[in-house]
Amino acid sequence: MKNMIKTQLSIMMFLEFFIWGGWFVTMGTFLGSTLGADGGQIGQAYSTQSWGAIIAPFIIGLIADRYFNAEKILGVLHLIGAVLMYFMFTSSSFSAFYPLVLGYMIVYMPTLALVNSVSFNQMKDPTTEFSFIRLWGTIGWIAAGLVISYLFYWDSQESIAEGLLKNTFLMVAIASVILGFLSFTLPKTPPKNTASNPSISNILGLDALKLLKNKNFLVFFISSILICIPLAFYYSQANPFLVEVGMEKPTGKMTIGQISEVLFMLVLPLFFKRFGIKWTLLIGMAAWVLRYVLFAFGDAGEMSFMLIIGIALHGICYDFFFVSGQIYTDSKAGEHVKSAAQGLITLATYGVGMLVGFYVAGKITDNNIIGNDLHSWEAIWLWPALFAGVVLVLFLIFFKNEKVDYQ
């Protein structure tokens, strides 16, 4: 892969995840403090990610795999997203905010599969090349958190009280415009599925469902859904939790998770090759269990190191499950359904699993209010720890290890 193409793909990944990390981490805090939303409403807002992920495979299968270049669709979706993000910035009530965030997630979630497709299309061996491109997405997420906490101080107690946390949406709208226009300059990624007489299955990308006939992939698919139920707790509740217990610069400190993600991304190819997909995924699941236990028993005082370690485990949680899962999915997909296959796994993880997870997280959070809008966080965090442990055991039993090869 040429250096110019590597640079283009790296910038694409940086902006893709700067955009996501720039508002998604702090949305729960914003909704609760500025718009007065309760736990159920916060869960409802976060679940829009899941609806977007559920719709994503149909957008990808209908358009990216059949009619238009992936990089052009990527540009259009981010420009639409910029407009929606601006109106989220101007919202003053949850009822006005919710339809905007729903619309935004419907156009944003397909871009996660599209950036993967654009990247994979330029690579001869994604098992060794993709990690080094994808880590720039992690750097983008880190940059967003550091800007919020250490440059603008939008997540300080004073700024939250003044309503300045809404500025994250304006920042992301600007970044979306930049990525939207830059996308049209990316390497061409033409549609793969160009059969002259396509079936409904072809058009909607449902051919990727054939992957589920493989028993191992089916176990992986189901496990992906289940493990994302506890993951939803982290996305929707971690920032409000850290703010409530009194941790300073919580959004900036949460970037420790992404910093560790960069480090583990670098060792992922070596681990992947030596130990195989099964043990890579199992380590990611085990890290989730440990993280939630640490959150349950840590605090912002003498036990603050437990919270920091829990945050730092995000690198293993994400890289060893999500990134390796994307590579595994790409290796199992046929040439004509690669984009649809990435959309399918996006549906399983960010879609169905987190849709259930955000609902459950909202209910459990509301059921553990102990007065004055304070929560029994120990009780809240032990639930996802227990669930992740059960999924880990089931995966250990039913998934057979295999070597991922690109022929």
Summary of the structure (lengths in Angstrom):
residues: 407
radius of gyration: 20.0
end to end distance: 17.6
largest distance: 66.1
contacts: 1532
relative contact order: 0.16
helix: 79%
strand: 1%
